[in-house]
Amino acid sequence: MPAIRNVVIIGSGPAGLTAAIYTARANLEPLILEGEPSSTSDQPGGQLMLTTDVENFPGFPEGIMGPDLMQRFREQAVRFGAEAKLEKVTKVDLSERPFKIWVGEPEGAEPTYLAHSVIVSTGAKSLLLDLPKEHELIGHGVSTCATCDGFFFRGHNIAVVGGGDSAIEEATFLTKFADKVTLIHRRDELRASKIMQDRALNNEKIEMLWNHEVAEIKGDTKLEGIRVRSTVSGEESDLDVSGLFVAIGHRPNTDLFVGQLDMEESGYLVTGNGVQVTATNIEGVFACGDVQDHTYRQAITASGSGCSAAIDAERWLEANVHA
């Protein structure tokens, strides 16, 4: 059987790597299971690996590329003694301690790792339209975060896709920068709350495009417009926009923990026990970042919760394992 690790961190975005920095500095020798490289938001480094300029992370007044920022996080964690492996967790057993973690093919195999404590930082992925060029143009005119990228569209005409509260919030926020925001919705009424609907419908910068969906994303190296299709007649037309914000929801990466960790109906992990803000329903298991945060979803808040998870884990280990 493998040796029992003090802390295994599953996921390597801002939350997981911050947790690694803090647990490493506490001499807990954390193991970070980063995941495997892919083109999705649950890859090593998280969603920032899919962004270009990050201009709102403190300490970088000139901005920094998302992948560069995550590489700095990783180097800092490793410098203090964290071990990072490009391995994707495929199964966990949190029913007893030490916790069991598998990578690769788990059927019939012994667990790959054992851990006294686990920090879950597997993040969330933005739901996308599944159109050609969509992934390639994220950070080049296509975005899933108005708070992150709105500033780049000052004076532009842009479009927002969605009909819920998050889409209305994005569209309203973007009117601070854009000359015009077209809100594209598949139906003829919004799903958003009444107060949010009123806010959008009464904003002179927001134009509603009812009963339409995005049919095509144009451009090779940057967004050069979109083609929309009527969900009633099927007729298509071009929309001249330089920004497209997709706001149709997020999905936390929590499939690994179904039936083991408490989660909301939407899949986000439930944390907080009145003492430790990142504690899950299982003692010794903590969660941080977008996997449990459906409100802020920023790199800086993910980092903050990663710090909290590390301190929570350190204190729990001191009281329960190293006492």
C-alpha positions as CSV (number, residue, x, y, z in Angstrom):
1,M,0.0,0.0,0.0
2,P,1.2,3.5,-0.7
3,A,2.4,5.7,2.2
4,I,-0.2,8.0,3.7
5,R,0.1,11.6,2.7
6,N,-0.8,14.4,5.0
7,V,-2.7,16.4,2.3
8,V,-3.8,15.5,-1.2
9,I,-5.1,18.4,-3.3
10,I,-7.3,17.5,-6.2
11,G,-7.2,20.2,-8.8
12,S,-4.7,22.9,-9.7
13,G,-6.4,26.2,-10.3
14,P,-5.9,29.3,-8.2
15,A,-7.7,27.6,-5.2
16,G,-5.8,24.4,-5.3
17,L,-2.4,25.9,-5.9
18,T,-2.9,28.5,-3.1
19,A,-3.9,25.7,-0.8
20,A,-0.6,23.9,-1.9
21,I,1.5,27.0,-1.1
22,Y,0.1,27.3,2.4
23,T,0.1,23.6,3.2
24,A,3.7,23.3,1.9
25,R,4.8,26.2,4.0
26,A,3.3,24.4,7.0
27,N,5.6,21.4,6.2
28,L,2.7,19.2,5.3
29,E,4.3,18.1,2.0
30,P,1.1,18.3,-0.1
31,L,0.6,16.3,-3.2
32,I,-1.3,18.2,-6.0
33,L,-3.1,16.0,-8.5
34,E,-3.3,18.5,-11.3
35,G,-5.4,16.6,-13.9
36,E,-4.4,15.9,-17.5
37,P,-3.9,18.5,-20.2
38,S,-7.0,19.1,-22.3
39,S,-8.9,21.9,-23.9
40,T,-11.5,22.2,-21.2
41,S,-11.7,24.3,-18.0
42,D,-11.0,21.3,-15.7
43,Q,-7.5,21.0,-17.1
44,P,-4.4,21.7,-15.0
45,G,-4.4,25.4,-14.1
46,G,-8.2,25.7,-14.4
47,Q,-10.1,28.2,-16.3
48,L,-7.3,30.8,-16.3
49,M,-5.5,28.5,-18.8
50,L,-8.1,29.5,-21.3
51,T,-7.8,33.3,-20.8
52,T,-5.3,35.8,-22.2
53,D,-4.9,39.0,-20.3
54,V,-5.7,39.0,-16.6
55,E,-5.8,42.6,-15.5
56,N,-7.7,42.4,-12.2
57,F,-5.4,40.1,-10.1
58,P,-3.7,42.2,-7.5
59,G,0.0,42.7,-7.8
60,F,0.1,42.9,-11.6
61,P,-0.6,46.5,-12.6
62,E,0.3,45.8,-16.2
63,G,-1.7,42.6,-16.3
64,I,-0.5,39.1,-16.9
65,M,-1.4,36.2,-19.2
66,G,-3.6,33.6,-17.5
67,P,-1.3,30.6,-18.1
68,D,1.7,32.7,-16.9
69,L,-0.1,33.5,-13.7
70,M,-0.9,29.9,-13.0
71,Q,2.7,28.8,-13.8
72,R,3.9,31.3,-11.1
73,F,1.4,29.8,-8.7
74,R,2.7,26.3,-9.4
75,E,6.4,27.3,-9.2
76,Q,5.7,28.9,-5.8
77,A,4.0,25.8,-4.4
78,V,6.8,23.5,-5.6
79,R,9.4,25.8,-4.2
80,F,8.0,25.4,-0.8
81,G,7.9,21.6,-1.0
82,A,4.6,20.7,-2.8
83,E,4.7,17.8,-5.2
84,A,2.7,18.2,-8.4
85,K,1.7,15.4,-10.7
86,L,-0.1,15.6,-14.1
87,E,-2.6,12.9,-13.1
88,K,-6.4,12.8,-13.4
89,V,-8.3,11.4,-10.4
90,T,-10.8,8.8,-11.5
91,K,-12.2,7.6,-8.2
92,V,-12.2,8.5,-4.5
93,D,-13.3,6.6,-1.4
94,L,-14.0,9.0,1.4
95,S,-16.0,6.6,3.6
96,E,-13.1,5.9,6.0
97,R,-9.6,7.2,6.8
98,P,-7.1,7.2,5.4
99,F,-9.0,8.4,2.3
100,K,-8.3,6.4,-0.9
101,I,-7.6,8.1,-4.3
102,W,-7.2,6.4,-7.6
103,V,-5.8,7.7,-10.9
104,G,-6.1,5.9,-14.2
105,E,-8.1,2.7,-14.4
106,P,-9.5,2.1,-10.9
107,E,-11.3,-1.2,-11.4
108,G,-10.0,-3.9,-9.1
109,A,-6.8,-1.9,-8.5
110,E,-5.3,-0.8,-5.2
111,P,-5.7,2.9,-4.5
112,T,-2.9,5.0,-6.0
113,Y,-2.7,7.3,-3.0
114,L,-3.8,7.4,0.6
115,A,-4.4,10.7,2.5
116,H,-5.1,11.8,6.0
117,S,-6.9,14.9,4.5
118,V,-8.1,15.9,1.1
119,I,-8.7,19.4,-0.4
120,V,-11.1,19.4,-3.3
121,S,-10.4,22.2,-5.8
122,T,-11.7,20.7,-9.0
123,G,-13.4,24.0,-10.1
124,A,-16.3,24.5,-12.4
125,K,-16.7,24.8,-16.2
126,S,-18.6,27.5,-18.0
127,L,-21.3,26.0,-20.1
128,L,-20.7,26.8,-23.8
129,L,-22.6,26.8,-27.0
130,D,-20.6,23.9,-28.6
131,L,-20.0,25.8,-31.8
132,P,-16.9,25.6,-34.0
133,K,-14.2,28.2,-33.1
134,E,-15.8,28.8,-29.7
135,H,-12.9,27.4,-27.6
136,E,-10.3,28.8,-29.9
137,L,-11.6,32.4,-29.6
138,I,-12.0,32.4,-25.8
139,G,-10.0,35.4,-24.8
140,H,-10.1,36.7,-28.3
141,G,-13.6,38.2,-28.3
142,V,-15.5,35.3,-26.8
143,S,-15.8,35.3,-23.0
144,T,-17.7,33.7,-20.2
145,C,-16.9,36.4,-17.6
146,A,-18.0,40.0,-17.9
147,T,-16.3,41.0,-14.7
148,C,-13.0,39.6,-16.0
149,D,-13.2,40.9,-19.6
150,G,-15.7,43.7,-19.8
151,F,-13.1,46.4,-19.6
152,F,-11.6,45.3,-22.9
153,F,-14.8,46.2,-24.7
154,R,-15.1,49.9,-24.0
155,G,-17.0,51.5,-26.9
156,H,-17.8,48.2,-28.6
157,N,-21.0,46.5,-29.7
158,I,-21.3,43.2,-28.0
159,A,-23.7,40.3,-27.5
160,V,-24.7,38.3,-24.4
161,V,-26.3,34.9,-24.7
162,G,-28.7,33.7,-22.0
163,G,-31.9,34.4,-20.3
164,G,-31.3,33.9,-16.6
165,D,-30.2,36.1,-13.8
166,S,-26.5,35.6,-14.6
167,A,-27.1,36.7,-18.2
168,I,-28.9,39.8,-17.1
169,E,-26.2,40.6,-14.6
170,E,-23.5,40.2,-17.3
171,A,-25.4,42.4,-19.8
172,T,-26.1,45.1,-17.3
173,F,-22.5,45.1,-16.1
174,L,-21.3,45.3,-19.7
175,T,-23.3,48.5,-20.4
176,K,-20.7,50.3,-18.3
177,F,-18.2,49.7,-21.1
178,A,-20.0,48.8,-24.3
179,D,-21.9,51.2,-26.6
180,K,-24.6,48.6,-27.2
181,V,-25.3,45.1,-25.7
182,T,-27.6,42.7,-27.6
183,L,-29.1,40.1,-25.3
184,I,-29.8,36.9,-27.3
185,H,-32.4,34.5,-25.9
186,R,-33.9,31.4,-27.4
187,R,-37.4,32.2,-26.1
188,D,-39.7,35.2,-26.0
189,E,-39.5,35.7,-22.3
190,L,-36.6,35.7,-19.8
191,R,-36.1,33.2,-17.0
192,A,-34.5,35.9,-14.8
193,S,-36.2,37.3,-11.7
194,K,-38.7,40.1,-12.3
195,I,-36.4,42.8,-10.8
196,M,-33.5,41.7,-13.1
197,Q,-35.8,41.7,-16.1
198,D,-37.0,45.2,-15.4
199,R,-33.4,46.3,-15.0
200,A,-32.5,45.0,-18.5
201,L,-35.7,46.0,-20.3
202,N,-35.4,49.6,-19.0
203,N,-31.7,49.9,-19.9
204,E,-31.4,51.9,-23.1
205,K,-28.1,50.3,-24.0
206,I,-29.6,46.8,-23.9
207,E,-31.4,45.5,-27.0
208,M,-33.4,42.3,-26.8
209,L,-33.1,39.7,-29.6
210,W,-35.9,37.3,-28.7
211,N,-36.4,33.8,-30.2
212,H,-32.9,33.6,-31.5
213,E,-29.8,31.5,-31.0
214,V,-26.2,31.8,-32.1
215,A,-25.7,29.7,-35.2
216,E,-22.1,30.6,-36.1
217,I,-19.0,32.3,-34.6
218,K,-17.0,34.1,-37.2
219,G,-13.2,34.8,-37.1
220,D,-10.0,32.9,-37.1
221,T,-7.7,34.7,-34.7
222,K,-10.3,37.1,-33.1
223,L,-14.1,37.4,-33.1
224,E,-15.3,39.1,-36.3
225,G,-19.1,38.8,-35.8
226,I,-21.7,36.1,-35.3
227,R,-24.6,34.6,-37.2
228,V,-27.9,34.2,-35.4
229,R,-30.8,32.0,-36.2
230,S,-34.5,32.5,-35.5
231,T,-35.9,29.7,-33.3
232,V,-39.3,30.3,-34.9
233,S,-38.7,30.6,-38.6
234,G,-35.1,29.3,-38.9
235,E,-34.1,32.4,-40.8
236,E,-30.5,33.4,-40.3
237,S,-28.8,36.9,-40.2
238,D,-25.5,38.4,-39.3
239,L,-24.9,40.4,-36.1
240,D,-21.9,42.8,-36.2
241,V,-20.4,42.4,-32.7
242,S,-16.8,42.4,-31.5
243,G,-17.5,40.6,-28.3
244,L,-19.7,37.6,-27.4
245,F,-20.3,36.7,-23.7
246,V,-21.8,33.3,-23.1
247,A,-23.9,33.3,-19.9
248,I,-25.9,30.1,-19.9
249,G,-24.6,28.8,-16.6
250,H,-21.8,26.9,-15.0
251,R,-21.3,23.3,-14.0
252,P,-19.1,22.3,-11.0
253,N,-16.7,19.4,-11.5
254,T,-18.1,17.3,-8.8
255,D,-19.0,14.0,-10.5
256,L,-16.2,12.2,-8.5
257,F,-17.9,13.0,-5.2
258,V,-21.6,12.2,-5.9
259,G,-23.0,10.1,-3.0
260,Q,-20.0,11.0,-0.8
261,L,-20.0,14.8,-0.3
262,D,-23.0,16.9,0.3
263,M,-23.8,19.1,-2.7
264,E,-26.5,21.5,-3.8
265,E,-29.0,20.4,-6.5
266,S,-26.9,22.3,-9.0
267,G,-23.8,20.2,-8.0
268,Y,-21.9,22.7,-6.0
269,L,-20.3,21.3,-2.9
270,V,-21.7,22.4,0.5
271,T,-19.1,23.8,2.8
272,G,-18.9,25.4,6.3
273,N,-19.6,23.8,9.7
274,G,-19.7,27.0,11.7
275,V,-16.0,26.8,12.6
276,Q,-14.2,25.9,9.3
277,V,-15.6,27.7,6.3
278,T,-14.2,25.1,3.8
279,A,-15.2,21.9,5.7
280,T,-17.4,19.4,3.9
281,N,-19.7,16.9,5.6
282,I,-16.8,14.5,5.9
283,E,-14.2,15.4,8.5
284,G,-10.8,15.8,7.0
285,V,-12.2,16.7,3.5
286,F,-12.2,20.4,2.6
287,A,-13.4,22.2,-0.6
288,C,-12.4,25.6,-2.0
289,G,-12.7,27.7,-5.2
290,D,-15.4,27.4,-7.9
291,V,-16.3,23.9,-6.9
292,Q,-18.2,25.4,-4.0
293,D,-18.6,29.0,-5.0
294,H,-21.4,29.9,-7.5
295,T,-21.5,33.5,-6.5
296,Y,-18.1,35.2,-7.1
297,R,-16.2,32.9,-9.4
298,Q,-13.0,35.0,-9.5
299,A,-9.4,33.9,-9.4
300,I,-8.8,36.1,-6.3
301,T,-11.7,34.7,-4.4
302,A,-10.7,31.2,-5.3
303,S,-7.2,31.9,-4.0
304,G,-8.6,33.3,-0.8
305,S,-10.7,30.1,-0.2
306,G,-7.7,28.0,-1.1
307,C,-5.8,29.7,1.7
308,S,-8.8,29.1,4.1
309,A,-8.9,25.4,3.1
310,A,-5.1,25.0,3.8
311,I,-5.4,26.6,7.2
312,D,-8.5,24.5,8.0
313,A,-6.7,21.3,6.9
314,E,-3.6,22.2,8.9
315,R,-5.6,22.8,12.1
316,W,-7.7,19.6,11.6
317,L,-4.6,17.5,11.1
318,E,-3.0,19.0,14.2
319,A,-6.0,18.2,16.3
320,N,-6.8,14.7,14.8
321,V,-3.7,13.2,13.3
322,H,-0.6,14.8,14.7
323,A,-2.0,15.5,18.2
